[in-house]
Amino acid sequence: MHSPDTKQRIQTEALRLFAENGYHAVTVEQIAAAVGIKAPSLYKHYSGKRAILDSILRRMEEGGALGACMSGSGSAVFGLF
């Protein structure tokens, strides 16, 4: 069984790493290490880095945060890339 807490920690750490380093510079191994798990364990929760990003964006959209991030002159979300 996959822990919802682990999935949330993966999303949280991935978002932090994406914001600090940019999406393309971050590896699955770095995300896993930040969560305190091994990369193969991360793959039990997500198929890859893109799946993690997709789940973060979905969660932001559902919470109304995506629209807030994308409003105005700059986009915090696109700044991740």
MORALIN-V284939 format. One record per pair of residues at least 24 apart in sequence whose C-alpha atoms are under 7 Angstrom apart, sorted by sequence separation. I is the first residue (numbers start at 1). J is the second residue. D is the distance in whole Angstrom. If there is no record, write none. Layout:
# MORALIN-V284939
i->I j->J d->D
i->I j->J d->D
This chain:
# MORALIN-V284939
i->10 j->35 d->6
i->9 j->35 d->6
i->7 j->45 d->6
i->11 j->52 d->6
i->2 j->45 d->7
i->11 j->56 d->6
i->23 j->80 d->6
i->24 j->81 d->7
i->22 j->80 d->5
i->23 j->81 d->5
i->22 j->81 d->5
i->19 j->80 d->5
i->18 j->80 d->6
